[in-house]
């Protein structure tokens, strides 16, 4: 009886902690469906041009997420220890690190956009569209701010707060 109550409590706590991540994943999946539907309405070549770059996009998002998780863990550890000064330092490092790493990713996308779709095997009929997609859609200033979303999760730990 007591074990069942403890299991129920653990499950409730786990769900309470996990529901934001679950909701985020569902929303990202929905956004991907909407993206695909909008691009799909432009035709097969447009869809293929986007699809050839999808592995690159997933790799970049994975890298940015990993950096963000690293900063999150460091901030959470310091907040858990009650070391607010260290948490503020890590949050400030996350802020600047996110901007710099995001700019690096943006620069890499800009530099690789002419060659990467070709290296990934893009058909000549979609090559120019794939190159333009990677250049315009994945080489803009949203990368540093996208990383900020992951890397600065504990806003109260920022020095300005």
TIBA-617424 format. One record per atom (N, C-alpha, C, O): residue in one letter; x, y, z. Coordinates in steps of 0.2 Angstrom, whole numbers, padded with zeros to 4 digits, always signed. Layout:
N
AXYZ
...
end
This chain:
161
X+0004-0006+0000
X+0000+0000+0000
X+0004+0006+0000
X+0003+0011-0004
X+0009+0006+0005
X+0014+0012+0005
X+0018+0013-0001
X+0019+0019-0003
X+0020+0007-0004
X+0024+0007-0010
X+0020+0010-0016
X+0023+0014-0020
X+0014+0008-0016
X+0010+0011-0022
X+0009+0018-0021
X+0009+0022-0026
X+0008+0021-0015
X+0007+0028-0014
X+0014+0032-0016
X+0013+0037-0019
X+0019+0029-0014
X+0026+0032-0016
X+0027+0032-0024
X+0029+0037-0027
X+0025+0026-0027
X+0025+0026-0034
X+0021+0031-0038
X+0023+0035-0042
X+0015+0032-0035
X+0010+0037-0038
X+0013+0044-0037
X+0012+0048-0041
X+0016+0045-0031
X+0019+0052-0030
X+0025+0053-0034
X+0025+0059-0037
X+0029+0048-0036
X+0035+0049-0040
X+0032+0050-0047
X+0035+0054-0051
X+0027+0047-0049
X+0024+0048-0056
X+0021+0055-0057
X+0022+0058-0062
X+0018+0057-0052
X+0015+0064-0052
X+0021+0069-0052
X+0020+0074-0056
X+0026+0068-0048
X+0032+0073-0048
X+0035+0073-0055
X+0037+0078-0058
X+0036+0067-0058
X+0039+0066-0064
X+0035+0069-0070
X+0038+0073-0074
X+0029+0068-0070
X+0025+0071-0075
X+0025+0079-0074
X+0025+0083-0079
X+0025+0081-0068
X+0025+0088-0066
X+0031+0092-0069
X+0031+0097-0072
X+0037+0088-0069
X+0043+0091-0071
X+0044+0090-0079
X+0047+0094-0082
X+0041+0084-0081
X+0042+0083-0088
X+0037+0086-0093
X+0038+0087-0099
X+0031+0088-0091
X+0026+0091-0096
X+0028+0097-0100
X+0026+0097-0106
X+0032+0101-0097
X+0035+0107-0102
X+0039+0104-0108
X+0038+0106-0113
X+0043+0099-0106
X+0047+0096-0112
X+0043+0092-0117
X+0044+0093-0123
X+0038+0089-0114
X+0033+0085-0118
X+0030+0090-0123
X+0029+0089-0129
X+0027+0095-0120
X+0023+0101-0124
X+0028+0104-0129
X+0026+0105-0135
X+0034+0105-0127
X+0039+0108-0132
X+0040+0104-0138
X+0040+0106-0144
X+0041+0097-0137
X+0042+0093-0142
X+0036+0092-0147
X+0036+0092-0153
X+0030+0092-0144
X+0024+0092-0148
X+0023+0098-0152
X+0021+0098-0158
X+0025+0104-0149
X+0024+0110-0153
X+0029+0110-0158
X+0028+0113-0164
X+0035+0108-0157
X+0040+0108-0162
X+0038+0103-0168
X+0039+0105-0174
X+0035+0097-0166
X+0033+0093-0171
X+0027+0096-0175
X+0027+0095-0182
X+0023+0100-0172
X+0017+0103-0176
X+0020+0108-0180
X+0018+0109-0186
X+0025+0112-0178
X+0028+0117-0182
X+0031+0114-0188
X+0031+0117-0194
X+0035+0108-0187
X+0038+0105-0193
X+0032+0103-0198
X+0033+0103-0204
X+0026+0100-0196
X+0021+0098-0200
X+0018+0104-0204
X+0017+0104-0210
X+0018+0110-0201
X+0015+0116-0204
X+0021+0118-0209
X+0019+0120-0215
X+0027+0118-0207
X+0032+0120-0212
X+0032+0116-0218
X+0032+0118-0224
X+0031+0109-0217
X+0031+0104-0223
X+0025+0106-0227
X+0025+0105-0233
X+0019+0107-0224
X+0013+0108-0228
X+0014+0115-0232
X+0012+0115-0238
X+0017+0120-0229
X+0018+0126-0233
X+0022+0125-0239
X+0021+0128-0244
X+0028+0122-0237
X+0033+0121-0243
X+0030+0116-0248
X+0031+0117-0254
X+0027+0111-0246
X+0024+0106-0250
X+0019+0109-0255
X+0018+0107-0261
X+0016+0115-0253
X+0011+0118-0258
X+0015+0121-0263
X+0012+0123-0268
X+0021+0122-0263
X+0025+0125-0268
X+0027+0120-0273
X+0030+0122-0279
X+0027+0114-0272
X+0028+0109-0277
X+0034+0104-0274
X+0037+0105-0269
X+0035+0099-0278
X+0039+0094-0276
X+0047+0096-0276
X+0051+0094-0272
X+0049+0100-0281
X+0056+0103-0281
X+0057+0107-0274
X+0062+0106-0271
X+0052+0111-0272
X+0053+0115-0266
X+0054+0110-0260
X+0058+0111-0256
X+0050+0105-0260
X+0050+0101-0254
X+0057+0097-0254
X+0060+0096-0249
X+0059+0095-0260
X+0065+0091-0261
X+0071+0096-0259
X+0076+0093-0255
X+0071+0102-0260
X+0076+0107-0259
X+0077+0108-0251
X+0082+0108-0249
X+0071+0108-0248
X+0071+0108-0241
X+0073+0102-0237
X+0077+0102-0233
X+0071+0096-0240
X+0072+0090-0237
X+0080+0088-0237
X+0082+0085-0233
X+0083+0090-0243
X+0090+0088-0243
X+0094+0092-0238
X+0100+0089-0236
X+0092+0097-0235
X+0095+0101-0230
X+0093+0099-0223
X+0096+0101-0218
X+0088+0095-0222
X+0085+0093-0216
X+0090+0090-0211
X+0090+0091-0205
X+0094+0086-0214
X+0099+0082-0209
X+0104+0088-0206
X+0106+0087-0200
X+0106+0092-0210
X+0110+0098-0208
X+0107+0102-0202
X+0110+0104-0197
X+0100+0103-0204
X+0097+0107-0199
X+0096+0104-0192
X+0097+0106-0187
X+0094+0097-0193
X+0094+0093-0187
X+0100+0093-0183
X+0100+0093-0177
X+0106+0092-0186
X+0112+0092-0183
X+0114+0099-0180
X+0116+0099-0174
X+0112+0104-0183
X+0114+0111-0180
X+0109+0112-0174
X+0111+0114-0169
X+0103+0110-0174
X+0098+0111-0169
X+0101+0106-0163
X+0100+0108-0157
X+0103+0100-0164
X+0105+0096-0159
X+0112+0099-0156
X+0112+0098-0150
X+0116+0102-0160
X+0122+0105-0157
X+0120+0111-0152
X+0122+0111-0146
X+0115+0115-0154
X+0113+0120-0151
X+0110+0118-0144
X+0110+0121-0139
X+0106+0113-0145
X+0102+0110-0139
X+0107+0108-0134
X+0106+0109-0128
X+0112+0104-0136
X+0117+0101-0132
X+0121+0107-0128
X+0122+0106-0122
X+0123+0112-0131
X+0126+0118-0128
X+0121+0121-0123
X+0123+0122-0117
X+0115+0121-0125
X+0110+0124-0120
X+0109+0120-0114
X+0108+0122-0108
X+0109+0113-0115
X+0108+0108-0109
X+0114+0109-0105
X+0113+0109-0098
X+0120+0110-0107
X+0126+0110-0103
X+0125+0117-0099
X+0127+0116-0093
X+0123+0122-0101
X+0123+0128-0097
X+0117+0127-0092
X+0118+0130-0087
X+0112+0124-0094
X+0106+0123-0090
X+0108+0119-0084
X+0107+0120-0078
X+0112+0113-0085
X+0114+0109-0079
X+0119+0113-0075
X+0118+0112-0069
X+0123+0117-0077
X+0128+0121-0073
X+0124+0126-0069
X+0125+0127-0063
X+0119+0129-0072
X+0115+0134-0068
X+0111+0131-0063
X+0111+0133-0057
X+0108+0125-0065
X+0104+0121-0060
X+0108+0119-0054
X+0106+0119-0048
X+0114+0116-0055
X+0118+0114-0050
X+0120+0120-0045
X+0119+0119-0039
X+0121+0125-0048
X+0123+0131-0044
X+0117+0134-0040
X+0118+0135-0034
X+0111+0134-0043
X+0105+0136-0039
X+0103+0131-0034
X+0101+0133-0029
X+0104+0124-0035
X+0103+0119-0030
X+0107+0120-0024
X+0105+0118-0019
X+0114+0122-0025
X+0118+0123-0020
X+0117+0129-0016
X+0120+0130-0011
X+0113+0133-0019
X+0112+0140-0016
X+0117+0145-0017
X+0117+0150-0014
X+0121+0143-0022
X+0126+0148-0024
X+0124+0152-0030
X+0125+0151-0036
X+0120+0158-0028
X+0117+0162-0033
X+0122+0166-0037
X+0121+0167-0043
X+0128+0168-0034
X+0133+0171-0038
X+0136+0167-0043
X+0137+0169-0049
X+0137+0161-0042
X+0140+0156-0047
X+0135+0155-0053
X+0136+0155-0058
X+0128+0154-0051
X+0123+0153-0055
X+0122+0160-0060
X+0121+0159-0066
X+0123+0165-0057
X+0123+0172-0061
X+0129+0172-0066
X+0128+0174-0072
X+0135+0170-0064
X+0141+0169-0068
X+0139+0165-0074
X+0141+0166-0080
X+0137+0159-0072
X+0135+0154-0078
X+0130+0156-0082
X+0131+0155-0089
X+0125+0160-0080
X+0120+0163-0084
X+0122+0168-0089
X+0121+0168-0095
X+0127+0172-0086
X+0130+0177-0090
X+0135+0174-0096
X+0135+0176-0101
X+0138+0169-0094
X+0142+0165-0099
X+0138+0162-0104
X+0139+0162-0110
X+0132+0159-0102
X+0127+0156-0106
X+0125+0162-0111
X+0124+0160-0117
X+0123+0167-0109
X+0121+0173-0113
X+0126+0174-0119
X+0124+0174-0124
X+0132+0176-0117
X+0137+0178-0121
X+0140+0172-0126
X+0141+0172-0132
X+0140+0166-0122
X+0142+0160-0126
X+0137+0158-0131
X+0138+0156-0137
X+0130+0159-0130
X+0125+0158-0135
X+0125+0163-0141
X+0125+0160-0146
X+0127+0169-0139
X+0127+0174-0145
X+0133+0172-0149
X+0133+0172-0155
X+0139+0171-0146
X+0145+0169-0150
X+0144+0163-0154
X+0146+0162-0160
X+0142+0157-0150
X+0141+0151-0154
X+0136+0151-0159
X+0137+0148-0165
X+0131+0155-0158
X+0126+0156-0163
X+0128+0159-0169
X+0126+0158-0175
X+0132+0165-0168
X+0135+0168-0174
X+0140+0164-0178
X+0141+0164-0184
X+0144+0159-0174
X+0148+0154-0177
X+0144+0150-0182
X+0146+0148-0187
X+0139+0147-0179
X+0134+0143-0183
X+0132+0146-0189
X+0132+0143-0195
X+0129+0152-0188
X+0127+0156-0194
X+0132+0157-0199
X+0131+0156-0205
X+0138+0159-0197
X+0144+0160-0202
X+0145+0153-0205
X+0146+0153-0211
X+0145+0148-0202
X+0147+0141-0205
X+0141+0140-0210
X+0143+0137-0216
X+0135+0141-0209
X+0130+0140-0213
X+0130+0144-0219
X+0129+0142-0225
X+0132+0151-0218
X+0133+0155-0224
X+0139+0152-0229
X+0138+0152-0235
X+0144+0150-0225
X+0150+0148-0229
X+0149+0141-0233
X+0151+0140-0238
X+0145+0137-0230
X+0144+0130-0233
X+0138+0130-0237
X+0137+0125-0241
X+0134+0135-0237
X+0128+0134-0241
X+0129+0133-0249
X+0124+0130-0252
X+0134+0136-0252
X+0135+0134-0259
X+0137+0127-0260
X+0135+0124-0266
X+0140+0124-0255
X+0143+0117-0256
X+0139+0111-0253
X+0139+0106-0256
X+0136+0113-0247
X+0133+0107-0243
X+0128+0103-0247
X+0128+0097-0247
X+0123+0107-0250
X+0118+0103-0254
X+0121+0098-0259
X+0118+0093-0260
X+0126+0101-0262
X+0129+0096-0268
X+0132+0090-0264
X+0132+0085-0267
X+0136+0091-0259
X+0139+0086-0255
X+0134+0081-0253
X+0135+0075-0252
X+0128+0083-0251
X+0123+0079-0249
X+0119+0075-0254
X+0114+0071-0253
X+0121+0077-0260
X+0118+0073-0266
X+0112+0076-0269
X+0108+0073-0272
X+0111+0083-0269
X+0106+0086-0272
X+0106+0085-0279
X+0111+0086-0282
X+0100+0084-0282
X+0099+0083-0289
X+0100+0090-0292
X+0098+0095-0289
X+0103+0090-0298
X+0104+0097-0301
X+0098+0101-0302
X+0098+0107-0302
X+0092+0098-0303
X+0086+0102-0304
X+0084+0106-0297
X+0080+0111-0298
X+0086+0103-0292
X+0084+0107-0285
X+0090+0110-0282
X+0090+0113-0277
X+0096+0109-0285
X+0102+0112-0282
X+0102+0119-0280
X+0104+0121-0274
X+0100+0123-0285
X+0100+0131-0283
X+0095+0132-0278
X+0096+0137-0274
X+0089+0129-0278
X+0084+0130-0273
X+0087+0128-0266
X+0086+0131-0261
X+0090+0122-0266
X+0093+0120-0259
X+0098+0124-0257
X+0098+0126-0251
X+0102+0127-0261
X+0108+0132-0259
X+0105+0138-0256
X+0107+0141-0251
X+0100+0141-0260
X+0096+0147-0257
X+0093+0146-0251
X+0093+0150-0246
X+0089+0140-0250
X+0086+0138-0244
X+0091+0138-0238
X+0090+0142-0233
X+0096+0135-0239
X+0101+0135-0233
X+0104+0141-0232
X+0105+0143-0226
X+0105+0145-0237
X+0108+0152-0236
X+0104+0157-0233
X+0105+0160-0228
X+0097+0157-0235
X+0093+0162-0232
X+0089+0160-0226
X+0089+0163-0221
X+0087+0153-0226
X+0083+0151-0220
X+0087+0149-0214
X+0085+0149-0209
X+0093+0146-0215
X+0097+0144-0210
X+0104+0148-0209
X+0108+0146-0204
X+0105+0153-0212
X+0110+0157-0211
X+0109+0164-0209
X+0112+0169-0211
X+0104+0165-0205
X+0101+0171-0203
X+0103+0172-0195
X+0105+0168-0192
X+0101+0178-0193
X+0103+0180-0186
X+0098+0176-0181
X+0099+0178-0175
X+0094+0171-0183
X+0090+0168-0178
X+0094+0163-0174
X+0092+0161-0168
X+0100+0160-0176
X+0103+0155-0173
X+0106+0158-0166
X+0105+0154-0161
X+0109+0164-0165
X+0111+0166-0158
X+0105+0166-0154
X+0105+0164-0148
X+0099+0168-0156
X+0093+0169-0152
X+0090+0162-0150
X+0087+0161-0145
X+0090+0158-0155
X+0088+0151-0154
X+0092+0148-0149
X+0089+0144-0144
X+0098+0149-0149
X+0102+0146-0143
X+0101+0149-0137
X+0101+0145-0132
X+0100+0155-0137
X+0098+0159-0130
X+0092+0155-0127
X+0091+0155-0121
X+0087+0153-0131
X+0081+0150-0129
X+0083+0143-0125
X+0080+0142-0119
X+0088+0140-0127
X+0090+0134-0123
X+0095+0135-0118
X+0095+0132-0113
X+0100+0140-0119
X+0105+0141-0114
X+0104+0145-0108
X+0108+0145-0103
X+0099+0149-0109
X+0098+0154-0103
X+0091+0152-0100
X+0086+0156-0100
X+0090+0146-0097
X+0084+0144-0094
X+0082+0147-0088
X+0076+0147-0086
X+0087+0150-0084
X+0086+0152-0077
X+0087+0159-0077
X+0092+0162-0074
X+0082+0163-0080
X+0083+0170-0080
X+0084+0173-0073
X+0087+0178-0073
X+0081+0171-0068
X+0082+0174-0061
X+0089+0174-0059
X+0091+0178-0055
X+0093+0170-0062
X+0100+0169-0060
X+0104+0174-0064
X+0110+0175-0063
X+0101+0178-0069
X+0105+0183-0072
X+0107+0189-0068
X+0103+0190-0063
X+0113+0192-0069
X+0115+0197-0065
X+0110+0203-0064
X+0110+0207-0059
X+0106+0204-0070
X+0102+0210-0070
X+0096+0209-0065
X+0092+0213-0064
X+0094+0203-0063
X+0088+0201-0059
X+0090+0201-0052
X+0085+0199-0048
end
